[in-house]
Amino acid sequence: MEIKVLGTGCMKCKQLEKDVYYALAELNVTADVEKVEDIQKIMSYKVMSTPALIINGKVKVAGKVPKRDEIKKYINEEV
């Protein structure tokens, strides 16, 4: 599984990244997690507002920090 957290380094982006790691640990799922801060790469996903969560190339959420339960749901959809 490949997870990308898109964001330029704001507090919300950092929170989403931290929550992704917590969700993975709670689900006992392994994944390659990457923090993407480059604006050009972020825009390549057609994401106009950050933070954004990409799982296996699919935009799951953009422009907000989802609750940890939502993150778990998105991860389980891709397992």
Backbone torsions as a table, in degrees:
resi	resn	phi	psi	omega
1	MET	NA	139.7	179.8
2	GLU	-121.1	122.9	-179.6
3	ILE	-120.4	133.9	176.3
4	LYS	-124.9	134.3	173.9
5	VAL	-107.4	116.2	-178.7
6	LEU	-96.4	130.8	178.4
7	GLY	171.4	155.0	-174.3
8	THR	-88.5	3.4	177.3
9	GLY	111.2	12.4	179.1
10	CYS	-73.4	171.3	-178.1
11	MET	-61.4	-39.1	-180.0
12	LYS	-65.1	-38.9	179.2
13	CYS	-64.8	-42.8	178.9
14	LYS	-65.6	-38.0	178.4
15	GLN	-64.2	-43.7	179.2
16	LEU	-61.5	-43.4	179.2
17	GLU	-60.5	-45.3	179.6
18	LYS	-62.9	-42.7	-179.8
19	ASP	-65.4	-34.2	176.9
20	VAL	-61.7	-46.2	179.3
21	TYR	-62.9	-41.7	177.8
22	TYR	-62.4	-44.7	-179.3
23	ALA	-62.1	-43.0	178.4
24	LEU	-60.9	-42.6	179.7
25	ALA	-65.0	-42.9	-179.6
26	GLU	-65.2	-33.3	179.9
27	LEU	-87.9	-9.4	-175.9
28	ASN	56.8	46.5	-180.0
29	VAL	-115.8	138.1	176.1
30	THR	-99.7	145.8	-179.8
31	ALA	-157.1	154.5	171.1
32	ASP	-86.7	115.1	-178.6
33	VAL	-107.2	130.1	179.8
34	GLU	-128.7	134.7	174.4
35	LYS	-96.2	119.8	-178.2
36	VAL	-107.0	116.3	-178.5
37	GLU	-112.0	-11.5	-179.0
38	ASP	-72.4	123.0	-176.2
39	ILE	-58.5	-41.3	-179.2
40	GLN	-63.1	-41.6	178.5
41	LYS	-67.0	-39.8	178.1
42	ILE	-60.7	-45.5	-178.8
43	MET	-67.1	-25.4	178.7
44	SER	-64.6	-19.6	176.2
45	TYR	-90.2	5.0	-178.7
46	LYS	62.6	29.9	178.7
47	VAL	-97.2	124.2	-177.8
48	MET	-103.6	-14.8	177.4
49	SER	-136.6	140.0	-178.7
50	THR	-112.5	161.3	3.2
51	PRO	-75.4	162.1	176.6
52	ALA	-138.1	150.0	-179.7
53	LEU	-118.7	122.1	179.3
54	ILE	-116.0	125.7	176.9
55	ILE	-124.2	122.5	-178.1
56	ASN	50.9	41.4	175.8
57	GLY	81.8	0.6	-178.8
58	LYS	-106.5	131.2	176.6
59	VAL	-74.0	116.9	-179.6
60	LYS	-94.3	-36.5	-180.0
61	VAL	-157.9	145.6	177.6
62	ALA	-144.8	142.9	174.9
63	GLY	86.9	3.6	178.2
64	LYS	-156.8	165.2	174.8
65	VAL	-98.9	111.2	179.2
66	PRO	-71.7	156.9	175.1
67	LYS	-66.1	156.7	-177.1
68	ARG	-59.4	-36.4	177.8
69	ASP	-62.7	-36.9	176.5
70	GLU	-65.0	-42.1	179.4
71	ILE	-60.7	-43.3	178.7
72	LYS	-61.2	-41.1	178.6
73	LYS	-60.7	-45.2	179.5
74	TYR	-62.7	-39.4	179.0
75	ILE	-65.9	-45.5	-179.3
76	ASN	-63.1	-29.2	177.2
77	GLU	-65.5	-24.0	-175.1
78	GLU	-105.4	-3.9	-178.3
79	VAL	-73.3	NA	NA
